[in-house]
């Protein structure tokens, strides 16, 4: 079952239950999928990797907006962003907790033989590919920096 099919099934359920928060999030996912399918070279298809990137981008956008709304003390708008993040994250792979992320990064560092902060780019390249969808890029970067310093 593709992401689009899952979203459509959830969308029907959300409409029946009149769940506004789910409807907002699901419609946003659907719109992004349609946009990706109509891009030049997409041939009306979105790969599983492409779907994951779409979801990651959407969560990042909403987290950035949430941070801004929280700083500006707009709790009404911040609440909407939190609700949409929760809906979008249901379709993403399970996120690694801090200890699992640290263990995975230590394995990558030892595999590459990285010893100093000069090897940061090399480690980040491999870690970003291996841990795609399982951890946020900012979290990976911060953890790699602390492990290499």
N, C-alpha and C positions, 0 to 999 in steps of 0.2 A: 504494500500500500504506500503510495507516494505521499509526500507532505501535503500536496494540494488536496488529495482525497481525504486525508485525515482532518484537514482544516475544514473542508466542506461538511463532513459528518458532524464535527464539533459545532460548526456554525448553525446547522439545523437544530441541534439540541439547545444551543444558546437562544435561538429565536423562539423555540417552544417554551423555554423557561423564562423568557424575557430578561435574561442576564445581560445588562448593558455593558458591564466591564468586559465580559468575555466577547461580546459582539464587537466592541471597539478593537480589541486586540486581534481577533480572528479576521476581521475585515482588513486590518492593516497588513497582516501576513498575506492574505489573498491578493491584495493590491500589489505587494512587492513581488509575489510570484508571477503575476500577470505581466508586470513591468519587465521582469527578468526574461520571461518567455518571448517577449516582443523585441528584445534588444537585437541589434544586428549580429548575425552569426549564431544565434541561439537555436534557430530552426524550430521554434515552438517547444523546446525541451529545456528542462532545468535538471542538471545532474544532482546526485545526492550531496556531493561536495558543495555545489552551488547553493543548494537549499540551506545547508549548514551555515555558509557564509552570510546568506541573507538574514537568517535568524540572529547570528552573532552581531551583525551590523545594527539590526533593529534594537537589540538589547542595549548595545553600547550607546546608541542615540538616546534611548529613553533614560539610561542611567545618567548621561550628561545633562539632559533636561531636568531630571529629578534633582541633581546636585544644584543646578541654578535655581530651581523653584524653592528648594529648601533654604538656600542662602537669602532669597528674597522674601522668605516667610510666606509663601503662597501654598499653604497646606492643601487647599482644594485641588490645585493643579498637580502637586506632588503626589497626592493620593491616586489620581488618574494614571500617572506614569507608573506607579508601583503596581497597580492592578494590571496594566498592560504588560509589564515585565513578567509578572507571574504567569500570564496566559502564554506569552511567547516561550518562556523557559520550559513549559510543559512539553514542547516539541523538540527540545535540545537534548543531547546526551547528558547523562549524569555528570555533574561537575565534580572534579577532584577536590577533596578537602586539603587543608594546608600540609598535613603530614604526608599524604599520598603524593602531592605535587612535589614536595621536597625530595622524597625518595626517587621519584621519576627523574627529576632534574639532576640529582646526584649520580644516577646511573648514566645519564647522557654525558655529564661532565667527565666521569671516569672513562667512558667509552671513547670520547674524543681526546682525552689526555689534556684537557684545559686546566691551567693552573693559575692564571692571573686575569685581571680585568681586561687585558688586551685580547683575550679569547672570547669576549662577550658576544661579538657578532656571530662567530662560528657556532657557539652554543645556542644562541637565540634562533638561528636559522633552523637547526635540527629540532629544537624543542618546539618551535611554533608549528612545524609540520607534524611531529609525533603527537602533540597534545592538542591539536586543533579541535575545538568544540568542547574539550574537557576542562579547559581553564582559560581565564581571561588573559589577554596579552599583557596587560599591566601587572597582573599578579605574577606571571611567568618572569617578566623582566625584573621586577623587584626581587624575586626569590633568587634568580641567577646572579644578580649584582651582589646580594648578600652572601651567597655561597662562594663566589669568586674573590671576594675581598677579604 
